[in-house]
Amino acid sequence: MNYYKKPVIIADSDIIVLFQLFGFETISSDNISLDEIINKIIQDIDAYAIIFISSAITLSDKQKKVLNQLNIPISQLPITKGSSSVDELKRLTEKAVGMSLDTLFTS
């Protein structure tokens, strides 16, 4: 059995659709608290290679400390709903897969 660790992205539901297309594990911040998300990551720690967090999400110092102790790379992505970075990701995705994916995005 081939086992590999996955990237995970924490963002609102409008952002995570794109990342799901590329095989990212995604956690929507719309209906779950950041503390619950962090606990989920801790429970599944062996499954993740890197944690991406949308720049729209603000972590407390305590949450940052807990995530930093996991010894997994963490990166804050400069992506927020309605920003030009989302449009750029849509354009790059369309170029990569050869078709428009606008129907998958809800703005």
N, C-alpha and C positions, 0 to 999 in steps of 0.2 A: 504494500500500500504506500502510495506516495503521499507524504505529509508535508505541507508547507504552511508557513505562517502568513496571515493575511494582513493587509492594511485595514485600518478602521477609521471611519470619519464620523465625527460628531457634528451635526448641523441640523438646521430646520428641514422639514420635509421637502420643500421646494428645491433645495440644494442637493440633497442626497440622491435624487433620482439619477442624475448624471453619473455619479460615482458607482451606483449599483450596476450600470452598464459595463463598467470596467472591472467588475468582480470585487469591489470593495465591500467589506462588511460595513454596514451603516447603522447608526443609532440616531434616531430622530430626537431632537431636543424639544419638540413641540409638546409632547404629552408626558414627559418624564423629567424629574429633577436631575440636576447635574450630579448630586450625591448618589442617586440611584444609578445613573449612567456609570459613574466611577466604580461603584460596587459591582456592576455587571462586568466591567472590564477586568477588575481584580479576579472575579470568579473564573473568567475565561482567559486569563493572562497568557497561557501557553499558545493560544490561537493567534495572537497578534504580533506583527513585525514592527509596526509603526502606528502611532496615533496621530491623526490629523484633526484639528479643531477649527471650525469656522471662526473667522474673526468677529462675527456677530455675537459669539459666546464669550462672556466674561467669567473667568475663573477666580475664585477667592484665593488668597494666599495659602490657606489650608488645602484647598483642592489641588493647587499647583504642586505643593509639597508632596501630597499623596501620589500624584501622577509621576513626579520626578523620582520617587523611590521605587518605581516599578522597573527601572532600568530598561525602558523601551523608548526609542526616539519619539519625541513629541514635536509637532510642527503646527503652528497657527497659520491657517490659510487665509489670505486676504480676499475672502469671498463672502459677500453678503447679498441677500435677495435684492434684486433691482440694480445691482452694480454693473459696471462695464466688464468686470472680470467674469461674471456669469455669461454675458454675451460672447466673450472671447472663448470661454470653455465650450459653449454651444457650437461656435464656428469651427473650432478645432475638432470637436466630436463629429460634426457633419463631414468634415474633410477626411477624418479617419475611417468612418464607416460608409461614406459615399451616399448618404441620404440625410434629409432634414429630419430632425428628431423633435421639432417644435411641439408636436402633439403630446410628447411626454412631459413637457414643462408646463407648469401652472404658475403664472405670475400674478 
